[in-house]
């Protein structure tokens, strides 16, 4: 039996209704990122390889919003329902959250949202995030990567995070955790309890509002990563 986070993701409703200014912001920022990287997204990956699709794929709230808009526009309601029922929240053997958009059964085109994929997926295989496979990385300078990163993670000179309970906020997270954080007060409370009980943030970067620092859980320990 596949191990999953103990939550029925198909019951979520709040993640499909989002303030229009947020939708507009996410669309505008992601389009700017796509334009910024358009001349550099040249990969030399073998078509069968999906090595960088494993592990907890992290994204900003802007990217999560953009993906939600993309699937609502391009997928049928039936496909979306099955996706949340069967794909979201699956845990790998090492405890990491499996990317729900990875199509492991296909030989090529492994990503079901390739046009809307997050920034980290756009730079793997380039010089900004070279692949572990013996391939020649595509051209992409680090300054362009950080420019794109800032567009997605910051607005009006402030970082973008989603408040959980006035004490913690989510800054960067895998798709499944954003679903819980963006749905309702009940699921936000469930998410905080899940993270604290497991002492595992699935590589998500959280913000402690009272201590004014960013942290992750690693190996059962809360690790401060910046102030």
C-alpha positions in Angstrom: 0.0 0.0 0.0 1.3 3.4 -0.9 2.1 5.6 2.1 0.4 9.0 2.1 -0.2 11.9 4.4 -3.3 11.0 6.4 -5.6 13.5 4.8 -8.3 13.3 2.1 -7.0 15.9 -0.3 -10.1 15.4 -2.6 -12.2 17.1 0.1 -10.3 20.4 -0.2 -12.4 23.3 -1.6 -10.8 26.5 -0.5 -7.8 26.2 -2.7 -10.0 26.7 -5.8 -11.1 30.1 -4.6 -8.4 32.7 -4.3 -8.5 36.5 -4.3 -8.3 37.9 -7.8 -5.4 40.3 -7.0 -3.4 37.2 -6.0 -4.3 35.4 -9.2 -3.3 38.4 -11.2 0.0 38.8 -9.3 0.9 35.1 -9.8 0.1 35.2 -13.5 2.1 38.4 -14.1 5.1 37.2 -12.1 5.3 33.8 -13.7 4.9 35.2 -17.2 7.8 37.5 -16.4 9.9 34.6 -15.3 9.0 32.6 -18.4 10.1 35.5 -20.6 13.3 36.0 -18.6 14.3 32.4 -19.0 13.0 31.7 -22.4 16.3 32.0 -24.2 18.1 29.7 -21.6 15.7 26.8 -21.2 17.7 24.5 -23.4 18.3 21.1 -21.8 20.4 18.2 -22.8 18.6 15.6 -20.6 18.0 12.2 -22.0 14.2 11.8 -22.7 13.9 8.9 -20.3 15.4 10.6 -17.3 13.3 12.0 -14.5 15.9 11.9 -11.8 15.4 15.5 -10.7 11.6 14.9 -10.3 12.1 13.0 -7.0 12.5 14.5 -3.6 10.2 17.2 -2.1 9.9 19.7 -5.0 9.7 23.1 -3.4 7.8 26.2 -4.8 6.7 29.6 -3.7 3.1 30.6 -3.1 3.1 32.5 -6.4 4.1 29.3 -8.2 1.5 27.2 -6.4 -1.2 29.7 -7.3 -0.1 29.7 -11.0 -0.2 25.9 -11.1 -3.7 25.9 -9.6 -4.9 28.3 -12.2 -3.2 26.2 -14.9 -4.9 22.9 -13.9 -8.3 24.6 -13.5 -8.0 26.0 -17.0 -6.6 22.9 -18.7 -8.0 19.9 -16.8 -11.5 18.6 -16.6 -13.2 18.5 -13.2 -13.1 14.7 -13.3 -9.3 14.7 -13.8 -8.8 17.3 -11.1 -10.9 15.2 -8.6 -8.9 12.0 -9.4 -5.6 13.9 -9.2 -6.3 15.2 -5.6 -7.7 11.8 -4.6 -4.9 9.6 -5.8 -1.8 11.8 -6.5 -1.5 14.4 -3.8 0.3 13.6 -0.5 2.1 10.4 -1.6 5.3 9.8 0.4 8.4 8.2 -1.0 10.4 5.5 0.8 12.7 8.2 2.2 9.7 10.1 3.6 9.9 12.9 1.0 6.7 14.0 -0.7 6.5 12.7 -4.2 5.7 15.4 -6.8 2.0 14.7 -7.7 2.6 15.8 -11.3 5.3 13.2 -12.1 4.0 10.6 -14.5 6.3 7.7 -13.7 4.6 5.4 -16.2 5.4 7.3 -19.3 8.7 7.1 -21.3 9.0 10.8 -22.1 7.2 14.0 -21.0 7.1 12.9 -17.4 5.6 16.2 -16.1 1.8 16.7 -16.4 2.1 20.5 -15.9 5.4 21.1 -17.9 4.3 24.5 -19.2 3.5 25.7 -15.6 6.3 23.9 -13.8 8.1 25.7 -10.9 11.3 27.6 -11.2 13.5 24.9 -9.7 12.3 22.5 -12.4 13.1 25.1 -15.1 16.8 25.5 -13.9 17.8 21.9 -13.2 20.0 20.8 -16.0 21.4 24.3 -16.5 24.6 25.9 -15.1 22.5 27.4 -12.3 21.5 24.0 -11.0 23.6 21.4 -12.8 22.3 17.8 -13.2 24.1 14.9 -11.5 23.9 13.0 -14.7 26.9 13.3 -17.2 25.2 15.9 -19.5 26.4 19.2 -20.7 24.4 21.8 -18.7 22.5 24.6 -20.5 23.5 28.2 -20.3 21.9 30.1 -17.4 23.8 32.5 -15.2 23.1 32.5 -11.5 22.1 36.2 -11.5 19.2 35.4 -13.8 18.1 32.6 -11.6 18.1 34.9 -8.5 16.3 37.6 -10.5 13.6 35.0 -11.3 13.6 33.8 -7.7 13.0 37.3 -6.3 10.1 37.9 -8.7 8.3 34.8 -7.4 9.2 35.0 -3.7 9.0 38.8 -3.1 6.6 41.5 -3.7 7.0 45.2 -2.8 10.3 44.4 -1.2 8.6 42.0 1.2 8.9 38.2 1.2 5.7 36.3 0.3 4.4 33.8 2.9 1.1 32.3 3.9 0.1 32.7 7.5 -0.9 29.5 9.4 -1.9 30.7 12.8 -0.2 34.0 13.6 2.8 32.2 14.9 4.1 30.3 11.8 3.9 31.0 8.1 4.8 29.0 5.1 7.4 30.5 2.8 8.4 27.6 0.5 6.9 24.2 0.4 5.9 21.1 -1.7 2.5 21.2 -3.5 0.7 19.1 -1.0 1.6 21.3 1.9 0.5 24.5 0.1 -2.8 22.8 -0.5 -3.3 22.4 3.3 -2.0 25.8 4.0 -4.3 27.5 1.5 -7.5 25.7 2.1 -9.0 26.7 5.5 -8.3 27.3 9.2 -8.9 23.6 9.9 -6.4 22.3 7.3 -3.9 25.0 8.4 -4.2 23.7 12.0 -3.8 20.1 10.8 -0.7 21.1 8.8 1.0 22.7 11.8 0.2 19.7 14.0 1.5 17.3 11.3 4.8 19.2 11.0 5.3 19.4 14.8 4.4 15.8 15.5 6.5 14.4 12.7 9.3 16.9 13.3 9.6 16.9 9.5 8.9 19.8 7.2 9.4 17.8 4.0 12.1 20.5 3.2 9.5 23.2 3.5 10.8 26.5 4.7 8.7 28.0 7.5 8.7 31.4 9.1 8.5 31.9 12.9 6.7 35.2 13.3 7.6 35.7 16.9 11.3 34.8 16.6 11.6 36.5 13.2 13.5 33.7 11.5 13.2 31.1 8.8 13.5 27.4 9.8 13.1 23.8 8.6 12.9 20.5 10.4 15.8 18.2 9.6 16.3 14.8 11.2 13.7 15.6 13.8 15.3 18.9 14.8 14.2 22.5 14.2 17.0 24.2 12.3 17.2 28.0 12.0 18.4 28.8 8.5 18.2 32.7 8.5 16.9 35.7 10.4 
